[in-house]
Amino acid sequence: MAVEKSYYMTQEGKEKLEKELHFLKTDRRQEVVERIKIARDFGDLSENSEYDAAKDEQAFVEQRITQVEKMIRNAIIIENDNNNPNVVSLGKSVTFIELPDGDEETYTIVGSAEADPFEGKISNDSPMAKSLIGKEIGEEVAVATPGGDIQVKIVKVD
């Protein structure tokens, strides 16, 4: 048997997945079943694009349910490391300034399951997070980005 992947996430991230799973299993699944019933009434299923689209959507919903269940089952909740509050680690927010121009940015390092760069949440698997994890306030770090390496100075860890 293959070893299943672990999904690092905050308690908040796990609760969000549990809500999504509940919605998918109750409301969304039922909506798709209704669409399939209605599409069947349109006649010949071999030429029925409404039916095909509804069946495709059903497959997508079922696949997402399976995926979310797996993520919840293999969730590892991130606990903040309060032993050393100045060290960047999973579950913490880190603020740094880019050198030499001084642009300040803040990101929270989370598991890949709940990463959302638009909300300032980056995956612990990202090159940026890998560069920052284990570093302390005041350290200068080279961070790999798609545009090339940048130099940053860590100014705050929460």
FENUR-V353910 format. One record per run of one state. SS is the DSSP state (H for helix, E for strand, - for the rest). FROM is the first residue (numbers start at 1). TO is the last residue. Records with the same first field share a line. If there is no record, write none. Layout:
# FENUR-V353910
SS = FROM-TO  FROM-TO
This chain:
# FENUR-V353910
- = 1-6  10-10  41-44  48-48  74-74  78-86  88-92  100-103  111-111  115-115  120-120  124-126  133-135  137-139  144-149  158-158
E = 7-9  75-77  87-87  93-99  104-110  116-116  121-123  136-136  140-143  150-157
H = 11-40  45-47  49-73  112-114  117-119  127-132
